[in-house]
Amino acid sequence: MAEGYAKSILSPDIFEIESAGIETHGLNPNAVKVMAEDGVDISSHYSKLIDLKYFNTSDLVITLCGDAKDKCPMLPPQTKSLHWPLSDPAQATGTLEEQLEVFRKVRDEIKKLIIDLNDHFH
């Protein structure tokens, strides 16, 4: 969801957006659904693992959810980092509608953070 918003909100003249994680889990259909509700199509996205290229060529690395910050490999000194401690919506339980509500809440938090990041650079 973060990659989808980043690519739709942040200027490609300023940002090159890459997304990867410490684990791959595939694309969650609930994420696709709630992003589509907000007009962002992430249906072609896929889960990628972090590699050293990300860190050696990145100016800014943003970690999301739980222990991603702690499990993230050591960053080069020139790379800035942010951690957004969001809940992992994939861990939501309950009915489908209850799970979707969790995804919507996290989606909205991510959107606000991306907008704030964009405002910071303008």
Secondary structure, DSSP 8 states (H G I E B T S, - for coil): -HHHHHHHHS-TTT------BSS-----HHHHHHHHHTT---TT----B--HHHHHH-SEEEEESTTHHHHS----TT-EEEEE----GGG--SSHHHHHHHHHHHHHHHHHHHHHHHHHT-
